[in-house]
Amino acid sequence: MPTESDVLRVDYGGLIALPLDGGKKRPAKTRAEELRLWISDEITSGRMPPGTRLDEIQLAERFNVSRTPVREALKQLNSIGLVERGARRTMTVAEVSPDQLYSLFELMGELEVSCARLATIKMTSEERALLEKQHDVCRRLMREGDADGYAKANAVFHSIIYSGSHNAYLADAAHLVRVRLSPFRRAQFQTPERMARSCEEHEYIIRAILRGDQMTVMNVMRDHIAAAQGAYVAFAANVKPASE
């Protein structure tokens, strides 16, 4: 079971490693991580539409870095399907259709619901206390208006629930789908009031887990993931492409 000294690897493939303090003492981002986050934000906001060529040399010059962190960032984005490799090792922004995104959120919802249901049965008292502590971290970051910090703390909150299911196969499946959706789930917190609503939804989830109320936790978790999807769709719809 996770403890306060643990580091939860929320994203596989070396994408993100998060301490359970929710980012209060986050290590400095590597250049590859900074590039990955910037490119993924450009893609999920629509400012880099599908088919946009991602040139290593141009990106390296733009950020005044060598091609190594650029190459690593693109490799990470390729591993989660945001960019695709073409002829002569070129990288372009991948097409993610609304139907594909809907299906991913639908799958994420079902996996998170299953994790939350099992957590109501299997979570230890220590794990429940850890979840409540992480919720406090989320609330602090929400009050501070720290969208980036909140997104990371939110990922840890959900990871504690995955671990609390005490089903390694289910937790791994949930983590892997979350990796695929992570840029889109992070973008939701750019919409007004989403952090506050997310915190409120977390409160309902925690109460249901502490009561051992399986039916309620399944319903509120499914609603929580649906709200995250809706917030991202609202965000993307209000961002104009850079060419406009």
Secondary structure as a PSIPRED ss2 file (coil, helix, strand):
# PSIPRED VFORMAT (PSIPRED V4.0)

   1 M C   1.000  0.000  0.000
   2 P C   1.000  0.000  0.000
   3 T C   1.000  0.000  0.000
   4 E C   1.000  0.000  0.000
   5 S C   1.000  0.000  0.000
   6 D C   1.000  0.000  0.000
   7 V E   0.000  0.000  1.000
   8 L E   0.000  0.000  1.000
   9 R E   0.000  0.000  1.000
  10 V E   0.000  0.000  1.000
  11 D E   0.000  0.000  1.000
  12 Y C   1.000  0.000  0.000
  13 G C   1.000  0.000  0.000
  14 G C   1.000  0.000  0.000
  15 L C   1.000  0.000  0.000
  16 I E   0.000  0.000  1.000
  17 A E   0.000  0.000  1.000
  18 L E   0.000  0.000  1.000
  19 P E   0.000  0.000  1.000
  20 L C   1.000  0.000  0.000
  21 D C   1.000  0.000  0.000
  22 G C   1.000  0.000  0.000
  23 G C   1.000  0.000  0.000
  24 K C   1.000  0.000  0.000
  25 K C   1.000  0.000  0.000
  26 R C   1.000  0.000  0.000
  27 P C   1.000  0.000  0.000
  28 A C   1.000  0.000  0.000
  29 K C   1.000  0.000  0.000
  30 T C   1.000  0.000  0.000
  31 R H   0.000  1.000  0.000
  32 A H   0.000  1.000  0.000
  33 E H   0.000  1.000  0.000
  34 E H   0.000  1.000  0.000
  35 L H   0.000  1.000  0.000
  36 R H   0.000  1.000  0.000
  37 L H   0.000  1.000  0.000
  38 W H   0.000  1.000  0.000
  39 I H   0.000  1.000  0.000
  40 S H   0.000  1.000  0.000
  41 D H   0.000  1.000  0.000
  42 E H   0.000  1.000  0.000
  43 I H   0.000  1.000  0.000
  44 T H   0.000  1.000  0.000
  45 S C   1.000  0.000  0.000
  46 G C   1.000  0.000  0.000
  47 R C   1.000  0.000  0.000
  48 M C   1.000  0.000  0.000
  49 P C   1.000  0.000  0.000
  50 P C   1.000  0.000  0.000
  51 G C   1.000  0.000  0.000
  52 T C   1.000  0.000  0.000
  53 R E   0.000  0.000  1.000
  54 L E   0.000  0.000  1.000
  55 D C   1.000  0.000  0.000
  56 E H   0.000  1.000  0.000
  57 I H   0.000  1.000  0.000
  58 Q H   0.000  1.000  0.000
  59 L H   0.000  1.000  0.000
  60 A H   0.000  1.000  0.000
  61 E H   0.000  1.000  0.000
  62 R H   0.000  1.000  0.000
  63 F H   0.000  1.000  0.000
  64 N C   1.000  0.000  0.000
  65 V C   1.000  0.000  0.000
  66 S C   1.000  0.000  0.000
  67 R H   0.000  1.000  0.000
  68 T H   0.000  1.000  0.000
  69 P H   0.000  1.000  0.000
  70 V H   0.000  1.000  0.000
  71 R H   0.000  1.000  0.000
  72 E H   0.000  1.000  0.000
  73 A H   0.000  1.000  0.000
  74 L H   0.000  1.000  0.000
  75 K H   0.000  1.000  0.000
  76 Q H   0.000  1.000  0.000
  77 L H   0.000  1.000  0.000
  78 N H   0.000  1.000  0.000
  79 S H   0.000  1.000  0.000
  80 I C   1.000  0.000  0.000
  81 G C   1.000  0.000  0.000
  82 L C   1.000  0.000  0.000
  83 V E   0.000  0.000  1.000
  84 E E   0.000  0.000  1.000
  85 R E   0.000  0.000  1.000
  86 G C   1.000  0.000  0.000
  87 A H   0.000  1.000  0.000
  88 R H   0.000  1.000  0.000
  89 R H   0.000  1.000  0.000
  90 T C   1.000  0.000  0.000
  91 M E   0.000  0.000  1.000
  92 T E   0.000  0.000  1.000
  93 V E   0.000  0.000  1.000
  94 A C   1.000  0.000  0.000
  95 E C   1.000  0.000  0.000
  96 V C   1.000  0.000  0.000
  97 S C   1.000  0.000  0.000
  98 P H   0.000  1.000  0.000
  99 D H   0.000  1.000  0.000
 100 Q H   0.000  1.000  0.000
 101 L H   0.000  1.000  0.000
 102 Y H   0.000  1.000  0.000
 103 S H   0.000  1.000  0.000
 104 L H   0.000  1.000  0.000
 105 F H   0.000  1.000  0.000
 106 E H   0.000  1.000  0.000
 107 L H   0.000  1.000  0.000
 108 M H   0.000  1.000  0.000
 109 G H   0.000  1.000  0.000
 110 E H   0.000  1.000  0.000
 111 L H   0.000  1.000  0.000
 112 E H   0.000  1.000  0.000
 113 V H   0.000  1.000  0.000
 114 S H   0.000  1.000  0.000
 115 C H   0.000  1.000  0.000
 116 A H   0.000  1.000  0.000
 117 R H   0.000  1.000  0.000
 118 L H   0.000  1.000  0.000
 119 A H   0.000  1.000  0.000
 120 T H   0.000  1.000  0.000
 121 I H   0.000  1.000  0.000
 122 K H   0.000  1.000  0.000
 123 M C   1.000  0.000  0.000
 124 T C   1.000  0.000  0.000
 125 S H   0.000  1.000  0.000
 126 E H   0.000  1.000  0.000
 127 E H   0.000  1.000  0.000
 128 R H   0.000  1.000  0.000
 129 A H   0.000  1.000  0.000
 130 L H   0.000  1.000  0.000
 131 L H   0.000  1.000  0.000
 132 E H   0.000  1.000  0.000
 133 K H   0.000  1.000  0.000
 134 Q H   0.000  1.000  0.000
 135 H H   0.000  1.000  0.000
 136 D H   0.000  1.000  0.000
 137 V H   0.000  1.000  0.000
 138 C H   0.000  1.000  0.000
 139 R H   0.000  1.000  0.000
 140 R H   0.000  1.000  0.000
 141 L H   0.000  1.000  0.000
 142 M H   0.000  1.000  0.000
 143 R H   0.000  1.000  0.000
 144 E H   0.000  1.000  0.000
 145 G C   1.000  0.000  0.000
 146 D C   1.000  0.000  0.000
 147 A H   0.000  1.000  0.000
 148 D H   0.000  1.000  0.000
 149 G H   0.000  1.000  0.000
 150 Y H   0.000  1.000  0.000
 151 A H   0.000  1.000  0.000
 152 K H   0.000  1.000  0.000
 153 A H   0.000  1.000  0.000
 154 N H   0.000  1.000  0.000
 155 A H   0.000  1.000  0.000
 156 V H   0.000  1.000  0.000
 157 F H   0.000  1.000  0.000
 158 H H   0.000  1.000  0.000
 159 S H   0.000  1.000  0.000
 160 I H   0.000  1.000  0.000
 161 I H   0.000  1.000  0.000
 162 Y H   0.000  1.000  0.000
 163 S H   0.000  1.000  0.000
 164 G H   0.000  1.000  0.000
 165 S C   1.000  0.000  0.000
 166 H C   1.000  0.000  0.000
 167 N C   1.000  0.000  0.000
 168 A H   0.000  1.000  0.000
 169 Y H   0.000  1.000  0.000
 170 L H   0.000  1.000  0.000
 171 A H   0.000  1.000  0.000
 172 D H   0.000  1.000  0.000
 173 A H   0.000  1.000  0.000
 174 A H   0.000  1.000  0.000
 175 H H   0.000  1.000  0.000
 176 L H   0.000  1.000  0.000
 177 V H   0.000  1.000  0.000
 178 R H   0.000  1.000  0.000
 179 V H   0.000  1.000  0.000
 180 R H   0.000  1.000  0.000
 181 L H   0.000  1.000  0.000
 182 S H   0.000  1.000  0.000
 183 P H   0.000  1.000  0.000
 184 F H   0.000  1.000  0.000
 185 R H   0.000  1.000  0.000
 186 R H   0.000  1.000  0.000
 187 A H   0.000  1.000  0.000
 188 Q H   0.000  1.000  0.000
 189 F H   0.000  1.000  0.000
 190 Q H   0.000  1.000  0.000
 191 T C   1.000  0.000  0.000
 192 P C   1.000  0.000  0.000
 193 E C   1.000  0.000  0.000
 194 R H   0.000  1.000  0.000
 195 M H   0.000  1.000  0.000
 196 A H   0.000  1.000  0.000
 197 R H   0.000  1.000  0.000
 198 S H   0.000  1.000  0.000
 199 C H   0.000  1.000  0.000
 200 E H   0.000  1.000  0.000
 201 E H   0.000  1.000  0.000
 202 H H   0.000  1.000  0.000
 203 E H   0.000  1.000  0.000
 204 Y H   0.000  1.000  0.000
 205 I H   0.000  1.000  0.000
 206 I H   0.000  1.000  0.000
 207 R H   0.000  1.000  0.000
 208 A H   0.000  1.000  0.000
 209 I H   0.000  1.000  0.000
 210 L H   0.000  1.000  0.000
 211 R H   0.000  1.000  0.000
 212 G C   1.000  0.000  0.000
 213 D C   1.000  0.000  0.000
 214 Q H   0.000  1.000  0.000
 215 M H   0.000  1.000  0.000
 216 T H   0.000  1.000  0.000
 217 V H   0.000  1.000  0.000
 218 M H   0.000  1.000  0.000
 219 N H   0.000  1.000  0.000
 220 V H   0.000  1.000  0.000
 221 M H   0.000  1.000  0.000
 222 R H   0.000  1.000  0.000
 223 D H   0.000  1.000  0.000
 224 H H   0.000  1.000  0.000
 225 I H   0.000  1.000  0.000
 226 A H   0.000  1.000  0.000
 227 A H   0.000  1.000  0.000
 228 A H   0.000  1.000  0.000
 229 Q H   0.000  1.000  0.000
 230 G H   0.000  1.000  0.000
 231 A H   0.000  1.000  0.000
 232 Y H   0.000  1.000  0.000
 233 V H   0.000  1.000  0.000
 234 A H   0.000  1.000  0.000
 235 F H   0.000  1.000  0.000
 236 A H   0.000  1.000  0.000
 237 A H   0.000  1.000  0.000
 238 N C   1.000  0.000  0.000
 239 V C   1.000  0.000  0.000
 240 K C   1.000  0.000  0.000
 241 P C   1.000  0.000  0.000
 242 A C   1.000  0.000  0.000
 243 S C   1.000  0.000  0.000
 244 E C   1.000  0.000  0.000
